[in-house]
Amino acid sequence: MSDAVLASAAGVRRMPWPGLLALFTAAFTAVMTELLPAGLLPLMAGELDVPEGRVGFLVTAYAVASFLSAIPVTALLRGVARRRVLIGVLAGFAVLNGVTALSSSYALTFGVRVLAGVMGGVMWAMLVGYAARMVPPERRGRAIAIVSAGVTVALCAGIPAGAALASASGWRAVFVGLAVVAVVLIGWVRWQVPDFPGEAAGERVPLRRVVVLPGVRILLGMTALVLVGHQAMYTYLAPFVGGARTGAALLVFGLGTVAGIWAVGVVIDRRPRAALVVVLAVVAGALAVLGVLGGAADVSMVAVGLWGAAFGGVPTLLQTALVNVAGPGNADVATSLQTTVYNAGIAAGSLAGGLVLESAGAGALPWAALPLVAVALAVAASPRSRAWTGDRPVRAPRTTGETAGRR
């Protein structure tokens, strides 16, 4: 009996909220671990006796390690039971955040961040697939949206709260707190998250076959286009709107993403293609408005809010579509590819935006981002997209990941 059949039988009456919220908290913890140093630059720099820029490199080290490790480490662990992998990653976060809290050496802290990045790469590759296998197919998108909301909550509330706590109690206390959360999560996952078997060596679908499944390369390409365009604009939002308006713009964007991911969670399982087209169209429209009006007009704040609301649902929609075309059994490999593309898009977008800013000024940023989003929108709106956006899911090869799960 397949995971989907079991999930349908057990979950048709209700969503497995305790398990999904455990995965939500795991996503929250991973984002906090990755990005918190960016909010603690002065505090960490002083105690580690390095310039603030070198503390910023701790975020870079984590991101690069995630980028490089997501595909190979995920492939290496395909044969291991899923819950065991998740618990191992959480244990790694607990230990590494604990060491970070105790370290007075920049070199040690840097090395710990690299290892934490490896843990993060594995976690991001498996969370979406895990959520998808816990529910029946008709609730898959909503489950992914719930787990993905952990990212949004961490960005909008967790990082600011962590920075405030660090100001009151010291930055080391924040990392101790993250370590404690990871330990608690281990018990929570063991209690409430179902286990699923790894894939036997002889029955695994090779990575190259997952890549060539219909729709996979298209979705990875769309992910790259949207992320490069988004990041080119978002990274340099401050010079675009002006320093005095930066805080308000970031707050409006963050609140928009919360609303957007909630709205997408409501409709994603009924109209996934239409939802993807709408959110990409709104992102493109918001960029056009920002390009015409610039960052000075009050209406630009409305455009920033709409951009945030629309973009908040984009990752969830693309991830859900990718799981649909790859199949839950291949989801970890497929999402490891998407994790790599996602991180590459962030890096490329930040670089491209910086080049545009230096060569043409902040006013050119929306016009540089808009064509990339427009191409992704055209692809999503094409009639052929029905087969890979969830309207007509493509049947993927069967794997052991599609055999019965176990508690």
HUBELDA-V642018 format. One record per helix or strand. SS is the DSSP state (H for helix, E for strand). FROM is the first residue (numbers start at 1). TO is the last residue. If there is no record, write none. Layout:
ss=SS from=FROM to=TO
ss=SS from=FROM to=TO
//
This chain:
ss=H from=3 to=11
ss=H from=17 to=39
ss=H from=41 to=48
ss=H from=52 to=76
ss=H from=82 to=102
ss=H from=106 to=133
ss=H from=137 to=169
ss=H from=171 to=192
ss=E from=195 to=195
ss=H from=201 to=203
ss=H from=207 to=211
ss=H from=216 to=234
ss=H from=237 to=241
ss=H from=243 to=267
ss=H from=272 to=293
ss=H from=299 to=326
ss=H from=328 to=360
ss=H from=362 to=381
ss=H from=383 to=387
ss=H from=400 to=402
ss=E from=406 to=406
//
